[in-house]
């Protein structure tokens, strides 16, 4: 009986010190687009991209992206190690003969701490039209509690 008690204590201690720890994989949220904006001045062909970090979450915002007035543009995200590729893809539908500026955004939740290269592509173009670097420094609740975390790649 004494052995079971000791074994139970050892198992609980192993769990607390580094046994079974949660491994949260990044989650890509749904992309969104604003409605067409009224154009006060000509938009620049240069990409106006912003990266906003909130803990371990990253918001990617492409301001004034020129899109077809009648089609929806979705952002598809591909995560490869420390590279985040974002593809702006016009969804099927009947296109108009006009373009309008819109804001396109997507949020990626639960990124592991580290430095990431972010690349944005239009549809199926082979080269990115924008590239930047962002650092995620977020601390999880488990780390705040002083418990070690094992993140497997």
C-alpha positions as CSV (number, residue, x, y, z in Angstrom):
1,X,0.0,0.0,0.0
2,X,2.9,2.3,0.8
3,X,4.3,1.8,-2.7
4,X,1.1,2.9,-4.3
5,X,1.2,6.1,-2.3
6,X,4.8,6.8,-3.3
7,X,4.1,5.9,-6.9
8,X,1.1,8.3,-6.9
9,X,3.2,11.1,-5.5
10,X,5.9,10.5,-8.1
11,X,3.4,10.5,-11.0
12,X,1.8,13.8,-9.7
13,X,5.2,15.4,-9.4
14,X,6.3,14.2,-12.8
15,X,3.1,15.7,-14.3
16,X,3.6,19.1,-12.6
17,X,7.3,19.3,-13.4
18,X,7.1,18.4,-17.1
19,X,5.1,15.4,-18.0
20,X,1.9,16.0,-19.9
21,X,1.8,19.6,-20.9
22,X,-0.6,21.2,-23.4
23,X,0.6,22.0,-26.8
24,X,-1.6,24.6,-28.4
25,X,-1.3,24.8,-32.2
26,X,-1.8,28.1,-34.0
27,X,-5.4,28.8,-35.1
28,X,-6.2,30.9,-38.1
29,X,-9.3,33.0,-37.7
30,X,-11.7,33.9,-40.4
31,X,-10.6,36.7,-42.8
32,X,-12.6,39.8,-43.2
33,X,-12.9,42.7,-45.7
34,X,-14.4,46.1,-45.4
35,X,-16.9,47.5,-47.8
36,X,-15.6,49.6,-50.7
37,X,-14.1,52.9,-49.5
38,X,-14.8,56.3,-51.0
39,X,-11.6,57.3,-52.8
40,X,-10.6,60.9,-51.8
41,X,-7.1,60.6,-53.4
42,X,-5.4,58.1,-55.6
43,X,-4.2,55.0,-53.8
44,X,-0.6,54.1,-53.9
45,X,0.5,50.9,-55.6
46,X,2.7,50.2,-52.6
47,X,1.2,47.8,-50.1
48,X,0.0,49.4,-46.9
49,X,0.3,46.4,-44.5
50,X,0.2,46.5,-40.7
51,X,1.1,43.7,-38.3
52,X,-0.4,44.0,-34.8
53,X,0.8,41.7,-32.0
54,X,-1.4,41.0,-28.9
55,X,0.3,38.4,-26.7
56,X,0.6,35.3,-28.9
57,X,-2.0,36.6,-31.4
58,X,-1.1,38.3,-34.7
59,X,-3.4,40.5,-36.8
60,X,-2.4,41.0,-40.4
61,X,-4.1,44.1,-42.0
62,X,-3.8,45.2,-45.6
63,X,-5.2,48.7,-45.8
64,X,-6.7,49.9,-49.1
65,X,-6.1,46.7,-51.0
66,X,-7.4,47.2,-54.5
67,X,-10.0,44.5,-55.2
68,X,-12.8,43.9,-57.7
69,X,-15.9,45.9,-56.6
70,X,-18.3,42.9,-56.9
71,X,-16.1,40.0,-55.6
72,X,-15.2,39.0,-52.1
73,X,-11.5,38.6,-51.3
74,X,-10.6,36.0,-48.7
75,X,-7.2,35.7,-47.0
76,X,-5.8,32.2,-46.9
77,X,-2.9,31.6,-44.5
78,X,-0.2,28.9,-44.7
79,X,2.1,28.4,-41.7
80,X,5.5,26.9,-42.4
81,X,7.8,26.8,-39.3
82,X,8.6,30.5,-38.8
83,X,7.1,31.7,-42.1
84,X,3.5,33.0,-42.5
85,X,2.3,33.2,-46.1
86,X,-1.0,35.0,-46.7
87,X,-2.7,34.7,-50.1
88,X,-5.3,37.3,-51.1
89,X,-7.8,35.3,-53.3
90,X,-10.8,36.6,-55.0
91,X,-13.7,34.2,-54.5
92,X,-15.7,32.9,-57.5
93,X,-18.5,35.2,-58.7
94,X,-19.4,37.6,-61.4
95,X,-16.7,40.3,-61.6
96,X,-17.4,44.0,-62.3
97,X,-15.3,46.3,-64.4
98,X,-14.2,48.4,-61.4
99,X,-11.7,48.2,-58.5
100,X,-12.1,49.7,-55.1
101,X,-9.9,50.0,-52.0
102,X,-10.9,47.8,-49.1
103,X,-9.2,46.8,-45.8
104,X,-8.5,43.0,-45.6
105,X,-7.5,41.4,-42.3
106,X,-7.0,38.0,-40.7
107,X,-6.0,37.0,-37.1
108,X,-3.7,34.1,-36.2
109,X,-4.1,32.9,-32.6
110,X,-1.7,31.0,-30.3
111,X,1.5,31.5,-32.2
112,X,4.6,30.1,-30.5
113,X,7.1,32.8,-29.3
114,X,9.7,33.6,-31.9
115,X,10.5,35.7,-35.0
116,X,8.3,35.2,-38.0
117,X,8.6,36.3,-41.7
118,X,5.3,37.3,-43.1
119,X,4.7,37.3,-46.9
120,X,1.6,38.5,-48.7
121,X,0.7,37.2,-52.2
122,X,-2.0,38.2,-54.7
123,X,-4.0,35.2,-56.0
124,X,-1.5,32.7,-57.5
125,X,1.4,35.1,-58.2
126,X,4.7,33.4,-57.5
127,X,6.4,36.3,-55.7
128,X,5.1,38.1,-52.7
129,X,4.1,41.8,-53.1
130,X,5.0,42.5,-49.4
131,X,7.3,40.9,-46.8
132,X,8.0,41.8,-43.2
133,X,9.2,40.4,-39.9
134,X,7.4,40.2,-36.6
135,X,8.4,39.0,-33.2
136,X,5.9,37.1,-30.9
137,X,6.9,37.4,-27.2
138,X,3.7,36.3,-25.6
139,X,3.6,34.5,-22.3
140,X,1.0,31.8,-21.7
141,X,-1.0,31.3,-18.5
142,X,1.0,28.1,-17.9
143,X,4.3,30.0,-18.0
144,X,2.8,32.6,-15.7
145,X,2.0,29.8,-13.2
146,X,5.7,28.8,-13.3
147,X,5.0,25.5,-15.0
148,X,7.4,24.5,-17.8
149,X,6.0,24.1,-21.3
150,X,7.2,21.8,-24.0
151,X,6.4,23.0,-27.5
152,X,7.0,20.4,-30.2
153,X,7.6,21.6,-33.8
